[in-house]
Amino acid sequence: MERAARFIEAMLPLDAVRAMGLSRAVGTFAVAMRDQVDLRVEAKNLDTFRNNFSVGTDKIKKVGLVEGDETEVKFPQPVKGWVDERVLVQSLEDDAVHISAYVADNTPEGLQRRAEIAGLLLTSFLKMVFTDNFVHCDLHPGNILVRENLDGGGNRTIIILDAGLVTSLSPLDRRDLVDLFQAVVLNNGALAGRLMVERARYEKCSTVPGCTESFSAGVQALVQDFHNSRREDGLTLGAVQIGSLLRRMLDLCRAHGVEINPSMANIVVSTLVLEGLGRSLDSELNLIECAIPFILGSVGKSI
């Protein structure tokens, strides 16, 4: 792939190559793939997630992931002495079922459980992005288990598997992400558009008269659609098609020649995967109510 990227870059005009960011994207993908085949990396990732989601720590209580310690987010524990480049032995997470088993439960009790699980999953993802800057990038249903407390006390454990594919943002990229999300939440799409142009590693908007204004207006229209949904139906997963909004954003960037950071693209893809699962569990889950504490809480850290 790296050779193919270099060949394509040699054949295409310079502006087109820069706008694609092909070598950078291939490099990011290559690092992720190499890390996935080295199971020592996954073991280290699991240890990091286990520390970040330790029940009872200040980290958890501050972001509200656990209420009365009734629900726990857990990751398997690597077994010391049984971790190698090609071997990874983990703790057995028995008495748990795949999260997809809950989607078909439409009883009143089942709908309540689905809503609780969906809220915790979204909050956990937001914590990964905005609090920890260490994001699981493969949160499909096959990697999520749920264990109910057998004593009937209502306690529940969500178990997240397969930590081989993760991403973290550099301090500057994290600042850009926080500023962008804050502008979206505050319905200032024009500011979000200008920030994307100003902070892109490569962009051609500033060299074309009116292009930056056109791009910012496009982002403003997109953000306005987002907030119109809030006024009409509330910002729930059922009312707001996040996937469609993100695709429109990517199309705007492509049309105006604004490069997207590959690490941010990984987070976008992870968001799309989680959105589908969250909607199937609870289409009434409110995005803004979940996101605002994380976004505003991250502003000071990004300065």
ZATORFI-926457 format. One record per residue (C-alpha): residue in one letter; z, y, x; residue number from 1. Coordinates in nm, 4 decimals, m for minus. Layout:
<"a", <Z, Y, X>, NUM>
...
***
This chain:
<"m", <0.0000, 0.0000, 0.0000>, 1>
<"e", <0.0763, 0.2382, 0.2855>, 2>
<"r", <m0.2666, 0.1716, 0.4373>, 3>
<"a", <m0.4297, 0.2227, 0.0975>, 4>
<"a", <m0.2434, 0.5525, 0.0556>, 5>
<"r", <m0.3610, 0.6747, 0.3951>, 6>
<"f", <m0.7205, 0.5744, 0.3114>, 7>
<"i", <m0.7128, 0.7582, m0.0216>, 8>
<"e", <m0.5648, 1.0660, 0.1437>, 9>
<"a", <m0.8446, 1.0623, 0.4010>, 10>
<"m", <m1.1104, 1.0477, 0.1284>, 11>
<"l", <m0.9783, 1.3034, m0.1208>, 12>
<"p", <m0.9659, 1.6852, m0.0921>, 13>
<"l", <m0.6444, 1.8174, 0.0605>, 14>
<"d", <m0.5220, 1.9866, m0.2596>, 15>
<"a", <m0.5656, 1.6673, m0.4600>, 16>
<"v", <m0.3782, 1.4647, m0.1984>, 17>
<"r", <m0.0867, 1.7074, m0.1895>, 18>
<"a", <m0.0631, 1.7202, m0.5677>, 19>
<"m", <m0.0452, 1.3412, m0.5872>, 20>
<"g", <0.2256, 1.3141, m0.3211>, 21>
<"l", <0.0883, 0.9650, m0.2629>, 22>
<"s", <0.2375, 0.8873, 0.0778>, 23>
<"r", <0.5766, 1.0136, m0.0308>, 24>
<"a", <0.5691, 0.8045, m0.3489>, 25>
<"v", <0.4555, 0.4928, m0.1632>, 26>
<"g", <0.7268, 0.5493, 0.0967>, 27>
<"t", <0.9944, 0.5725, m0.1718>, 28>
<"f", <0.8610, 0.2577, m0.3399>, 29>
<"a", <0.8453, 0.0699, m0.0081>, 30>
<"v", <1.2073, 0.1497, 0.0751>, 31>
<"a", <1.3160, 0.0312, m0.2696>, 32>
<"m", <1.1245, m0.2954, m0.2361>, 33>
<"r", <1.2572, m0.3647, 0.1136>, 34>
<"d", <1.6111, m0.3007, m0.0055>, 35>
<"q", <1.5648, m0.5380, m0.2988>, 36>
<"v", <1.4728, m0.8340, m0.0785>, 37>
<"d", <1.7755, m0.7774, 0.1477>, 38>
<"l", <2.0671, m0.9056, m0.0587>, 39>
<"r", <2.3179, m0.7373, 0.1714>, 40>
<"v", <2.1971, m0.4073, 0.0262>, 41>
<"e", <2.2597, m0.5293, m0.3285>, 42>
<"a", <2.6096, m0.6418, m0.2303>, 43>
<"k", <2.6819, m0.2962, m0.0908>, 44>
<"n", <2.5442, m0.1374, m0.4087>, 45>
<"l", <2.7689, m0.3565, m0.6229>, 46>
<"d", <3.0727, m0.2497, m0.4214>, 47>
<"t", <2.9767, 0.1159, m0.4697>, 48>
<"f", <2.9331, 0.0758, m0.8451>, 49>
<"r", <3.2612, m0.1160, m0.8725>, 50>
<"n", <3.4396, 0.1703, m0.6981>, 51>
<"n", <3.2691, 0.4348, m0.9121>, 52>
<"f", <3.3579, 0.2544, m1.2356>, 53>
<"s", <3.7090, 0.1373, m1.1474>, 54>
<"v", <3.9105, 0.1433, m1.4707>, 55>
<"g", <4.2094, 0.3737, m1.4611>, 56>
<"t", <4.0783, 0.5948, m1.1821>, 57>
<"d", <4.0636, 0.9700, m1.2260>, 58>
<"k", <3.6832, 0.9473, m1.2108>, 59>
<"i", <3.6719, 0.7459, m1.5310>, 60>
<"k", <3.9291, 0.9477, m1.7221>, 61>
<"k", <3.7752, 1.2817, m1.6326>, 62>
<"v", <3.4369, 1.1918, m1.7800>, 63>
<"g", <3.5806, 1.0109, m2.0797>, 64>
<"l", <3.4276, 0.6688, m2.0222>, 65>
<"v", <3.7451, 0.4905, m2.1204>, 66>
<"e", <3.9573, 0.5761, m2.4213>, 67>
<"g", <4.2884, 0.4005, m2.3991>, 68>
<"d", <4.1265, 0.1619, m2.1499>, 69>
<"e", <3.9792, m0.0274, m2.4471>, 70>
<"t", <3.6300, m0.0540, m2.3057>, 71>
<"e", <3.5418, m0.1282, m1.9472>, 72>
<"v", <3.2191, m0.1034, m1.7512>, 73>
<"k", <3.2130, m0.3724, m1.4873>, 74>
<"f", <2.9867, m0.4965, m1.2094>, 75>
<"p", <3.0019, m0.8454, m1.0520>, 76>
<"q", <3.2001, m0.8737, m0.7295>, 77>
<"p", <3.0253, m1.0045, m0.4162>, 78>
<"v", <3.2147, m1.2992, m0.2658>, 79>
<"k", <3.3218, m1.2209, 0.0895>, 80>
<"g", <3.1758, m1.4595, 0.3439>, 81>
<"w", <2.8885, m1.5507, 0.1121>, 82>
<"v", <2.6679, m1.2469, 0.1584>, 83>
<"d", <2.3592, m1.2592, 0.3779>, 84>
<"e", <2.0087, m1.1186, 0.3842>, 85>
<"r", <1.8878, m1.4087, 0.1686>, 86>
<"v", <2.2100, m1.5174, m0.0025>, 87>
<"l", <2.4399, m1.3312, m0.2405>, 88>
<"v", <2.7193, m1.5135, m0.4219>, 89>
<"q", <2.8865, m1.3076, m0.6954>, 90>
<"s", <3.1752, m1.3508, m0.9355>, 91>
<"l", <3.0938, m1.5557, m1.2454>, 92>
<"e", <3.0912, m1.3369, m1.5555>, 93>
<"d", <3.1473, m1.6010, m1.8209>, 94>
<"d", <3.2122, m1.5639, m2.1950>, 95>
<"a", <2.9592, m1.2796, m2.2084>, 96>
<"v", <2.6312, m1.2494, m2.3992>, 97>
<"h", <2.3180, m1.0446, m2.3408>, 98>
<"i", <2.3267, m0.7093, m2.5132>, 99>
<"s", <2.0133, m0.7993, m2.7116>, 100>
<"a", <2.2311, m1.0308, m2.9231>, 101>
<"y", <2.3972, m0.7220, m3.0748>, 102>
<"v", <2.0737, m0.5554, m3.1830>, 103>
<"a", <2.0203, m0.7974, m3.4718>, 104>
<"d", <2.3747, m0.7583, m3.6116>, 105>
<"n", <2.3383, m0.5217, m3.9072>, 106>
<"t", <2.6755, m0.5879, m4.0666>, 107>
<"p", <2.9087, m0.2858, m4.0944>, 108>
<"e", <3.1191, m0.4258, m3.8116>, 109>
<"g", <2.8075, m0.4979, m3.6075>, 110>
<"l", <2.6718, m0.1458, m3.6542>, 111>
<"q", <3.0039, m0.0045, m3.5366>, 112>
<"r", <2.9985, m0.2243, m3.2267>, 113>
<"r", <2.6383, m0.1253, m3.1568>, 114>
<"a", <2.7253, 0.2444, m3.1796>, 115>
<"e", <3.0195, 0.2041, m2.9418>, 116>
<"i", <2.8114, 0.0110, m2.6886>, 117>
<"a", <2.5189, 0.2559, m2.7065>, 118>
<"g", <2.7492, 0.5525, m2.6503>, 119>
<"l", <2.9145, 0.3898, m2.3522>, 120>
<"l", <2.5818, 0.2933, m2.1951>, 121>
<"l", <2.4424, 0.6457, m2.2252>, 122>
<"t", <2.7648, 0.7977, m2.0938>, 123>
<"s", <2.7686, 0.5518, m1.8045>, 124>
<"f", <2.4115, 0.6446, m1.7124>, 125>
<"l", <2.4921, 1.0156, m1.7262>, 126>
<"k", <2.7922, 0.9533, m1.5028>, 127>
<"m", <2.5687, 0.7751, m1.2519>, 128>
<"v", <2.3216, 1.0650, m1.2493>, 129>
<"f", <2.5427, 1.3730, m1.2628>, 130>
<"t", <2.8842, 1.2621, m1.1350>, 131>
<"d", <2.8206, 0.9871, m0.8813>, 132>
<"n", <2.4600, 1.0561, m0.7732>, 133>
<"f", <2.4169, 0.6801, m0.7499>, 134>
<"v", <2.1893, 0.5509, m1.0250>, 135>
<"h", <2.1096, 0.1958, m1.1348>, 136>
<"c", <1.7319, 0.1985, m1.1864>, 137>
<"d", <1.6870, m0.1311, m1.3701>, 138>
<"l", <1.8940, m0.1013, m1.6876>, 139>
<"h", <1.6853, m0.3246, m1.9147>, 140>
<"p", <1.8582, m0.5544, m2.1698>, 141>
<"g", <1.8398, m0.8588, m1.9411>, 142>
<"n", <2.0702, m0.6856, m1.6934>, 143>
<"i", <2.3428, m0.5930, m1.9420>, 144>
<"l", <2.6054, m0.8345, m2.0744>, 145>
<"v", <2.8860, m0.7750, m2.3248>, 146>
<"r", <3.2154, m0.9618, m2.3347>, 147>
<"e", <3.4442, m0.9294, m2.6365>, 148>
<"n", <3.8194, m0.9726, m2.5967>, 149>
<"l", <3.8999, m1.3204, m2.7231>, 150>
<"d", <4.2427, m1.2171, m2.8550>, 151>
<"g", <4.0763, m1.0030, m3.1212>, 152>
<"g", <4.2300, m0.6814, m2.9948>, 153>
<"g", <3.8986, m0.4990, m2.9958>, 154>
<"n", <3.8742, m0.4612, m2.6206>, 155>
<"r", <3.5267, m0.4971, m2.4778>, 156>
<"t", <3.3711, m0.5255, m2.1334>, 157>
<"i", <3.0143, m0.4220, m2.0543>, 158>
<"i", <2.8833, m0.5975, m1.7449>, 159>
<"i", <2.5853, m0.4560, m1.5560>, 160>
<"l", <2.3902, m0.6925, m1.3312>, 161>
<"d", <2.1196, m0.6726, m1.0627>, 162>
<"a", <2.2111, m0.3693, m0.8530>, 163>
<"g", <1.9248, m0.4131, m0.6089>, 164>
<"l", <1.7289, m0.1123, m0.7321>, 165>
<"v", <1.9212, 0.2162, m0.7109>, 166>
<"t", <1.8431, 0.5767, m0.6269>, 167>
<"s", <2.0300, 0.8834, m0.5057>, 168>
<"l", <1.9106, 1.2411, m0.4788>, 169>
<"s", <1.9388, 1.4685, m0.1781>, 170>
<"p", <2.1671, 1.7727, m0.2275>, 171>
<"l", <1.8665, 1.9988, m0.2904>, 172>
<"d", <1.7017, 1.7550, m0.5315>, 173>
<"r", <2.0307, 1.7113, m0.7148>, 174>
<"r", <2.0665, 2.0889, m0.7444>, 175>
<"d", <1.7163, 2.1077, m0.8888>, 176>
<"l", <1.7893, 1.8320, m1.1395>, 177>
<"v", <2.1125, 1.9949, m1.2587>, 178>
<"d", <1.9500, 2.3390, m1.2893>, 179>
<"l", <1.6566, 2.1904, m1.4781>, 180>
<"f", <1.8740, 2.0017, m1.7266>, 181>
<"q", <2.0968, 2.3047, m1.7753>, 182>
<"a", <1.7950, 2.5215, m1.8567>, 183>
<"v", <1.6750, 2.2610, m2.1074>, 184>
<"v", <2.0166, 2.2330, m2.2755>, 185>
<"l", <2.0429, 2.6135, m2.3003>, 186>
<"n", <1.6897, 2.6320, m2.4488>, 187>
<"n", <1.5477, 2.8276, m2.1568>, 188>
<"g", <1.2287, 2.6351, m2.0931>, 189>
<"a", <1.0567, 2.9290, m1.9235>, 190>
<"l", <1.3304, 2.9326, m1.6579>, 191>
<"a", <1.3020, 2.5560, m1.6204>, 192>
<"g", <0.9276, 2.5910, m1.5621>, 193>
<"r", <0.9699, 2.8627, m1.3004>, 194>
<"l", <1.2361, 2.6591, m1.1196>, 195>
<"m", <1.0063, 2.3574, m1.1070>, 196>
<"v", <0.7271, 2.5640, m0.9525>, 197>
<"e", <0.9501, 2.7483, m0.7058>, 198>
<"r", <1.1261, 2.4339, m0.5834>, 199>
<"a", <0.8388, 2.1864, m0.5751>, 200>
<"r", <0.7562, 2.0560, m0.2297>, 201>
<"y", <0.3917, 2.1122, m0.3178>, 202>
<"e", <0.2417, 2.3211, m0.5986>, 203>
<"k", <m0.0759, 2.5197, m0.6480>, 204>
<"c", <0.0382, 2.7280, m0.9448>, 205>
<"s", <0.1432, 3.0216, m0.7295>, 206>
<"t", <m0.2066, 3.0428, m0.5801>, 207>
<"v", <m0.3856, 3.0594, m0.9168>, 208>
<"p", <m0.3472, 3.3786, m1.1248>, 209>
<"g", <m0.1574, 3.3071, m1.4451>, 210>
<"c", <m0.0939, 2.9417, m1.3620>, 211>
<"t", <0.2827, 2.9740, m1.3170>, 212>
<"e", <0.3087, 3.1625, m1.6452>, 213>
<"s", <0.0949, 2.8985, m1.8189>, 214>
<"f", <0.3081, 2.6165, m1.6823>, 215>
<"s", <0.6328, 2.7929, m1.7778>, 216>
<"a", <0.4986, 2.8557, m2.1290>, 217>
<"g", <0.4125, 2.4868, m2.1604>, 218>
<"v", <0.7632, 2.3860, m2.0565>, 219>
<"q", <0.9103, 2.6422, m2.2979>, 220>
<"a", <0.7061, 2.4941, m2.5842>, 221>
<"l", <0.8242, 2.1462, m2.4941>, 222>
<"v", <1.1899, 2.2529, m2.4767>, 223>
<"q", <1.1536, 2.4433, m2.8034>, 224>
<"d", <1.0246, 2.1275, m2.9737>, 225>
<"f", <1.3321, 1.9504, m2.8385>, 226>
<"h", <1.5666, 2.2082, m2.9922>, 227>
<"n", <1.3705, 2.2225, m3.3185>, 228>
<"s", <1.4518, 1.8543, m3.3583>, 229>
<"r", <1.8190, 1.9407, m3.3108>, 230>
<"r", <1.8109, 2.1932, m3.5943>, 231>
<"e", <1.6229, 1.9639, m3.8304>, 232>
<"d", <1.7692, 1.6205, m3.7652>, 233>
<"g", <2.0203, 1.6567, m3.4834>, 234>
<"l", <1.9525, 1.5524, m3.1263>, 235>
<"t", <1.9839, 1.1825, m3.1941>, 236>
<"l", <1.7867, 0.9022, m3.0338>, 237>
<"g", <1.6174, 0.8465, m3.3688>, 238>
<"a", <1.5061, 1.2090, m3.4055>, 239>
<"v", <1.4154, 1.2908, m3.0456>, 240>
<"q", <1.1547, 1.0833, m2.8668>, 241>
<"i", <1.2706, 1.1355, m2.5093>, 242>
<"g", <0.9908, 0.9195, m2.3750>, 243>
<"s", <0.7286, 1.1363, m2.5419>, 244>
<"l", <0.8906, 1.4563, m2.4126>, 245>
<"l", <0.9087, 1.3255, m2.0571>, 246>
<"r", <0.5469, 1.2098, m2.0685>, 247>
<"r", <0.4424, 1.5554, m2.1872>, 248>
<"m", <0.6369, 1.7064, m1.8982>, 249>
<"l", <0.4621, 1.4791, m1.6488>, 250>
<"d", <0.1240, 1.5697, m1.8001>, 251>
<"l", <0.2060, 1.9397, m1.7584>, 252>
<"c", <0.2932, 1.8843, m1.3933>, 253>
<"r", <m0.0284, 1.6914, m1.3339>, 254>
<"a", <m0.2494, 1.9486, m1.5057>, 255>
<"h", <m0.0932, 2.2425, m1.3199>, 256>
<"g", <m0.0611, 2.0758, m0.9811>, 257>
<"v", <0.3197, 2.0680, m0.9593>, 258>
<"e", <0.4467, 1.7715, m0.7580>, 259>
<"i", <0.7223, 1.5529, m0.9018>, 260>
<"n", <0.9805, 1.4191, m0.6590>, 261>
<"p", <0.9500, 1.0361, m0.6502>, 262>
<"s", <1.3300, 0.9985, m0.6648>, 263>
<"m", <1.3378, 1.2091, m0.9814>, 264>
<"a", <1.0511, 0.9997, m1.1174>, 265>
<"n", <1.2704, 0.6911, m1.0706>, 266>
<"i", <1.5396, 0.8548, m1.2825>, 267>
<"v", <1.2793, 0.9438, m1.5469>, 268>
<"v", <1.1620, 0.5817, m1.5650>, 269>
<"s", <1.5221, 0.4588, m1.5873>, 270>
<"t", <1.5837, 0.7061, m1.8695>, 271>
<"l", <1.2820, 0.5725, m2.0601>, 272>
<"v", <1.4064, 0.2142, m2.0303>, 273>
<"l", <1.7582, 0.3055, m2.1420>, 274>
<"e", <1.6264, 0.5209, m2.4267>, 275>
<"g", <1.4544, 0.2242, m2.5896>, 276>
<"l", <1.7661, 0.0108, m2.5670>, 277>
<"g", <1.9900, 0.2921, m2.6911>, 278>
<"r", <1.7675, 0.3619, m2.9913>, 279>
<"s", <1.7651, m0.0048, m3.0915>, 280>
<"l", <2.1461, m0.0094, m3.0797>, 281>
<"d", <2.2227, 0.3252, m3.2443>, 282>
<"s", <1.9481, 0.5680, m3.3434>, 283>
<"e", <2.2130, 0.8224, m3.4516>, 284>
<"l", <2.3604, 0.8653, m3.1034>, 285>
<"n", <2.3687, 1.2385, m3.0216>, 286>
<"l", <2.2199, 1.3181, m2.6833>, 287>
<"i", <2.3568, 1.6677, m2.6354>, 288>
<"e", <2.7137, 1.5729, m2.7240>, 289>
<"c", <2.7001, 1.3087, m2.4518>, 290>
<"a", <2.5121, 1.5131, m2.1924>, 291>
<"i", <2.6661, 1.8619, m2.1998>, 292>
<"p", <2.9991, 1.7725, m2.0302>, 293>
<"f", <2.8131, 1.6080, m1.7426>, 294>
<"i", <2.5497, 1.8777, m1.7007>, 295>
<"l", <2.7916, 2.1702, m1.7140>, 296>
<"g", <3.0442, 1.9816, m1.5029>, 297>
<"s", <2.7819, 1.9343, m1.2335>, 298>
<"v", <2.6845, 2.3005, m1.2061>, 299>
<"g", <2.9667, 2.3908, m0.9693>, 300>
<"k", <2.8994, 2.0876, m0.7510>, 301>
<"s", <2.5331, 2.1794, m0.7124>, 302>
<"i", <2.5948, 2.5322, m0.5848>, 303>
***
